Amino acid sequence: MILITGGLGFIGTATTRALLDLGESCVLVQRRPAEVPAAFAAEAGERLFVERADLHDERALLGLGDRYKITGILHLAGSMPWPAGGHEPLEGAERAIKSLLNVYRAAQEWQVRRLGLASTIGVYGGAGVAEGPLAEDLPLPMTAPHPIPGFKKIAELLADHLRQVIDLETVSYRIGAIWGPLGHNPSPFFAAPQLVHAAVHGTAPDLSTLRGGAHAGDGIDLCYVKDCGRALALLQTADRLRHPTYNVSSGRLTTNGEVAAAIRKLVPGAGVDLPEGRDPAAGRTWLDTTRLRADTGFEPEYDTERGVADYLAWLRAGNER
């Protein structure tokens, strides 16, 4: 049985579905009260359980081990100061790091087989690569422009230290630009969610929230959330992993123009025209997924058009995001 922190979130929902499809049982831990979604109704109470626990509360987290035989942990919840501005800065940092250490304590006490830690493509920011693949062994700067990659770097450094001094397999998963059902809209990092939502509602896309990269030629390594969930499930259940860090994404650059073209094919007349060319300040990088493919056999199932079609169908069914 695999415990998933943030298991009812954006990436967590897709990962839970993928693990269930692989025959695993899951315990989903949420900080706030949550009900079992209808999509998991068939497994609820048998192979899927939802528990409320704040990861900062060591006793509450460790108590889950008294109720379930947990053999693995996938830590998708963000061990960073949250909600933003919700705590005094030092207290926020302390809570974030303590939550992460509590996950380690649980993994050690329960003697789990593997602890997977969600990291982000954002850790590559400032590495000096403007175009081309980003490999896991690329030297990274110690600084970060945002708290998310900053605290993910802290988590990776801590994992590297603890990996050497305690008997626990810990693996960091650097996750790419993920889009699809339950995703964030608008996204400050890439245009795909705004473009799809605009097509559904018959409006012009508002790309004013983007930090850059609003041209047709701008791109990033987009990975559809269902592919991301399946990749994480394969990593978490693999018999053997040969590396401590894995990139998790499609392994290719997808431009805004490709997304817009797929939308226009599926929604003729959609007003998703974008300025031609590229933002000179935006890079064109993608994640090298050689390790992921070699050690799990993962291949993306959702190309741009299939992802757009699936996301359109989800939104048209009445889902808000």
C-alpha positions as CSV (number, residue, x, y, z in Angstrom):
1,M,0.0,0.0,0.0
2,I,1.4,3.4,-1.1
3,L,0.7,6.6,0.9
4,I,0.4,9.6,-1.3
5,T,0.6,13.1,0.2
6,G,-1.5,15.5,-1.8
7,G,-3.1,12.5,-3.4
8,L,-6.3,14.4,-4.3
9,G,-4.5,17.3,-5.9
10,F,-3.8,18.0,-9.5
11,I,-0.9,15.6,-10.1
12,G,-1.9,13.4,-7.2
13,T,-5.3,12.5,-8.6
14,A,-3.8,11.3,-11.9
15,T,-1.0,9.4,-10.0
16,T,-3.5,7.7,-7.7
17,R,-5.5,6.6,-10.8
18,A,-2.4,5.2,-12.4
19,L,-1.3,3.3,-9.2
20,L,-4.8,1.8,-8.8
21,D,-4.7,0.7,-12.4
22,L,-1.3,-1.0,-11.7
23,G,-3.0,-3.0,-8.9
24,E,-1.7,-1.0,-6.0
25,S,-3.7,0.1,-2.9
26,C,-3.4,3.8,-1.8
27,V,-3.8,6.0,1.2
28,L,-4.3,9.6,0.3
29,V,-3.3,12.2,2.9
30,Q,-4.9,15.6,2.8
31,R,-4.4,18.6,5.1
32,R,-8.0,19.7,4.7
33,P,-11.1,17.5,4.9
34,A,-11.8,15.8,1.7
35,E,-14.3,13.3,0.3
36,V,-13.5,10.4,-2.0
37,P,-14.1,11.7,-5.6
38,A,-16.6,9.8,-7.7
39,A,-13.8,8.7,-10.0
40,F,-12.5,6.5,-7.2
41,A,-15.8,5.3,-5.9
42,A,-15.3,1.7,-7.0
43,E,-12.1,1.3,-5.1
44,A,-13.0,3.4,-2.0
45,G,-12.9,1.5,1.3
46,E,-11.2,-1.5,-0.4
47,R,-8.1,-0.3,-2.2
48,L,-8.3,3.4,-1.7
49,F,-8.6,5.4,1.6
50,V,-8.6,9.1,2.3
51,E,-7.2,10.4,5.6
52,R,-6.8,13.9,7.0
53,A,-3.5,14.8,8.6
54,D,-1.3,17.8,8.6
55,L,2.2,16.7,7.8
56,H,3.5,19.2,10.3
57,D,1.8,17.0,13.0
58,E,4.2,14.2,13.5
59,R,1.9,12.2,15.7
60,A,-1.1,12.4,13.3
61,L,1.1,11.3,10.4
62,L,2.8,8.4,12.2
63,G,-0.6,7.2,13.5
64,L,-1.6,6.3,10.0
65,G,0.9,3.4,10.2
66,D,-1.2,1.9,13.0
67,R,-4.2,1.6,10.6
68,Y,-2.5,0.7,7.3
69,K,0.4,-1.5,6.2
70,I,2.2,1.2,4.2
71,T,5.0,-0.1,2.0
72,G,5.9,3.1,0.0
73,I,5.4,6.8,0.2
74,L,5.0,9.3,-2.7
75,H,5.4,12.8,-1.3
76,L,3.6,15.1,-3.8
77,A,2.4,17.8,-1.3
78,G,4.6,20.8,-1.4
79,S,7.0,21.0,1.5
80,M,7.3,24.8,1.3
81,P,5.8,27.7,3.2
82,W,2.0,27.5,2.5
83,P,-0.3,29.2,2.2
84,A,1.8,32.0,0.8
85,G,2.0,34.7,3.5
86,G,0.1,32.5,6.0
87,H,3.0,32.4,8.5
88,E,5.8,34.6,9.7
89,P,8.8,33.8,7.4
90,L,10.9,31.8,9.8
91,E,7.8,29.9,11.1
92,G,6.8,29.1,7.5
93,A,10.2,27.8,6.6
94,E,10.4,25.8,9.9
95,R,6.9,24.2,9.2
96,A,7.9,23.3,5.7
97,I,11.1,21.6,6.6
98,K,9.6,19.9,9.7
99,S,6.8,18.5,7.4
100,L,9.4,17.0,5.1
101,L,11.4,15.5,8.0
102,N,8.1,14.0,9.4
103,V,7.7,12.2,6.1
104,Y,11.2,10.8,6.5
105,R,10.4,9.7,10.0
106,A,7.3,7.9,8.8
107,A,9.2,6.2,6.0
108,Q,11.9,5.1,8.4
109,E,9.5,3.9,11.1
110,W,7.3,2.0,8.6
111,Q,10.4,0.6,6.8
112,V,8.9,1.5,3.4
113,R,10.5,0.2,0.3
114,R,10.8,3.6,-1.5
115,L,10.2,7.3,-0.7
116,G,9.5,9.3,-3.8
117,L,9.8,13.1,-3.5
118,A,8.2,15.4,-6.0
119,S,10.6,18.1,-7.3
120,T,10.2,20.4,-10.3
121,I,11.6,21.5,-13.6
122,G,12.1,24.8,-11.9
123,V,15.3,23.7,-10.2
124,Y,17.0,24.0,-13.5
125,G,16.4,27.8,-13.5
126,G,19.6,29.7,-13.6
127,A,21.6,26.7,-14.8
128,G,22.7,28.6,-17.9
129,V,21.0,26.5,-20.5
130,A,18.9,28.6,-23.0
131,E,18.1,25.8,-25.5
132,G,18.3,22.0,-25.5
133,P,17.7,19.1,-23.1
134,L,18.1,19.4,-19.4
135,A,19.7,16.3,-17.9
136,E,19.7,15.3,-14.2
137,D,23.4,15.6,-13.8
138,L,23.4,19.3,-14.9
139,P,25.1,21.4,-12.2
140,L,22.5,23.7,-10.5
141,P,23.0,27.0,-8.9
142,M,22.3,27.4,-5.2
143,T,19.9,30.3,-5.8
144,A,16.2,30.2,-6.9
145,P,13.9,32.9,-8.2
146,H,10.8,31.5,-6.5
147,P,10.0,29.6,-3.2
148,I,8.8,26.5,-5.1
149,P,12.2,25.6,-6.8
150,G,14.0,27.0,-3.7
151,F,12.4,24.6,-1.3
152,K,12.6,21.7,-3.8
153,K,16.4,22.3,-4.0
154,I,16.5,22.1,-0.2
155,A,14.6,18.8,-0.3
156,E,16.9,17.4,-2.9
157,L,20.0,18.4,-0.9
158,L,18.5,16.9,2.2
159,A,17.7,13.7,0.3
160,D,21.3,13.5,-0.9
161,H,22.5,13.7,2.6
162,L,20.1,11.3,4.2
163,R,20.5,8.8,1.4
164,Q,24.1,8.4,2.6
165,V,23.4,8.0,6.3
166,I,20.1,6.1,6.7
167,D,18.9,2.9,5.1
168,L,16.1,4.3,3.0
169,E,15.8,4.5,-0.8
170,T,14.8,8.1,-1.6
171,V,14.3,9.2,-5.1
172,S,13.6,12.8,-6.4
173,Y,11.2,13.3,-9.3
174,R,11.8,16.5,-11.3
175,I,8.4,17.1,-12.8
176,G,7.9,19.2,-16.0
177,A,5.2,21.6,-17.1
178,I,2.1,19.6,-16.4
179,W,-1.3,20.5,-17.8
180,G,-4.8,19.0,-18.1
181,P,-7.8,18.3,-15.8
182,L,-7.7,19.9,-12.4
183,G,-4.7,22.0,-13.5
184,H,-4.0,25.6,-12.6
185,N,-5.7,28.3,-14.8
186,P,-4.3,30.8,-15.5
187,S,-0.8,29.4,-15.4
188,P,2.0,32.0,-14.8
189,F,4.5,29.7,-16.5
190,F,3.0,28.4,-19.8
191,A,0.1,29.2,-22.1
192,A,-1.6,25.8,-22.7
193,P,-4.3,26.0,-20.0
194,Q,-5.4,29.6,-21.0
195,L,-5.6,28.6,-24.6
196,V,-7.8,25.5,-24.0
197,H,-10.1,27.4,-21.6
198,A,-10.5,30.2,-24.1
199,A,-11.5,27.7,-26.8
200,V,-14.1,26.2,-24.5
201,H,-15.6,29.5,-23.5
202,G,-15.3,31.2,-26.9
203,T,-13.1,34.0,-25.6
204,A,-9.7,35.4,-26.5
205,P,-7.0,33.9,-24.2
206,D,-5.7,36.2,-21.5
207,L,-1.9,35.6,-21.4
208,S,-1.2,38.7,-19.3
209,T,-0.3,36.4,-16.3
210,L,2.6,34.8,-18.1
211,R,6.0,35.7,-17.0
212,G,7.1,35.4,-20.6
213,G,6.8,33.1,-23.6
214,A,3.4,34.2,-25.0
215,H,4.5,34.0,-28.7
216,A,3.7,31.1,-31.1
217,G,7.3,30.0,-31.2
218,D,7.8,29.9,-27.5
219,G,7.7,26.5,-25.8
220,I,8.4,24.3,-22.9
221,D,8.3,20.6,-22.0
222,L,4.6,20.1,-21.7
223,C,3.4,16.8,-20.2
224,Y,-0.2,15.9,-20.0
225,V,-1.2,15.1,-16.4
226,K,-2.3,11.6,-17.1
227,D,1.1,10.8,-18.6
228,C,2.8,12.4,-15.6
229,G,0.7,10.3,-13.2
230,R,1.6,7.1,-15.0
231,A,5.3,8.0,-15.1
232,L,5.3,8.6,-11.3
233,A,3.4,5.4,-10.7
234,L,5.9,3.4,-12.8
235,L,8.8,5.0,-10.9
236,Q,7.3,4.3,-7.6
237,T,6.6,0.6,-8.3
238,A,9.7,-0.2,-10.4
239,D,11.6,-3.2,-9.1
240,R,14.9,-1.3,-9.4
241,L,15.8,2.3,-10.0
242,R,19.4,3.0,-10.8
243,H,19.5,6.7,-10.1
244,P,18.5,9.0,-7.2
245,T,16.9,11.6,-9.5
246,Y,14.6,11.3,-12.5
247,N,13.1,13.9,-14.9
248,V,9.4,13.3,-15.4
249,S,7.9,14.8,-18.5
250,S,7.3,14.2,-22.2
251,G,11.0,14.7,-23.1
252,R,10.3,17.1,-25.9
253,L,9.6,20.8,-26.6
254,T,6.0,21.8,-27.3
255,T,5.4,25.3,-28.7
256,N,2.4,27.5,-28.0
257,G,1.8,27.3,-31.8
258,E,1.5,23.5,-31.7
259,V,-1.1,23.8,-28.9
260,A,-3.0,26.5,-30.8
261,A,-3.0,24.5,-34.0
262,A,-4.4,21.4,-32.2
263,I,-7.1,23.6,-30.7
264,R,-8.1,25.1,-34.1
265,K,-8.3,21.6,-35.6
266,L,-10.7,20.5,-32.8
267,V,-12.5,23.8,-32.4
268,P,-12.7,25.5,-35.8
269,G,-12.8,29.2,-35.4
270,A,-11.3,29.3,-31.9
271,G,-9.7,32.7,-31.3
272,V,-6.3,31.4,-30.2
273,D,-4.1,33.4,-32.5
274,L,-0.7,34.3,-31.0
275,P,2.0,36.7,-32.0
276,E,4.4,35.1,-34.4
277,G,8.1,34.6,-33.4
278,R,9.6,34.1,-30.0
279,D,10.1,36.0,-26.8
280,P,13.9,36.8,-26.9
281,A,14.0,36.4,-23.1
282,A,12.4,32.9,-23.1
283,G,14.4,29.8,-23.3
284,R,13.6,26.7,-25.4
285,T,14.5,23.8,-23.1
286,W,13.0,20.4,-22.3
287,L,13.7,17.6,-19.9
288,D,16.0,14.7,-20.9
289,T,13.9,11.6,-19.9
290,T,16.4,9.0,-20.9
291,R,16.6,7.7,-17.3
292,L,12.9,7.5,-16.9
293,R,12.3,5.6,-20.2
294,A,15.3,3.2,-19.6
295,D,14.3,2.2,-16.0
296,T,10.5,2.1,-16.4
297,G,9.7,1.7,-20.1
298,F,7.6,4.9,-20.0
299,E,6.4,6.4,-23.2
300,P,3.9,9.3,-23.3
301,E,0.5,8.3,-24.5
302,Y,-0.8,11.9,-25.0
303,D,0.5,13.9,-27.8
304,T,-0.6,17.6,-28.1
305,E,-3.7,16.9,-30.0
306,R,-4.9,14.0,-27.8
307,G,-4.2,16.1,-24.7
308,V,-6.2,19.0,-26.0
309,A,-9.1,16.7,-27.0
310,D,-9.2,15.1,-23.5
311,Y,-8.9,18.5,-21.7
312,L,-11.7,20.0,-23.9
313,A,-13.9,17.1,-23.1
314,W,-13.3,17.4,-19.4
315,L,-14.1,21.2,-19.4
316,R,-17.1,20.8,-21.6
317,A,-18.5,18.2,-19.1
318,G,-18.9,21.1,-16.6
319,N,-15.6,20.9,-14.8
320,E,-14.2,24.3,-13.9
321,R,-10.5,23.4,-14.3
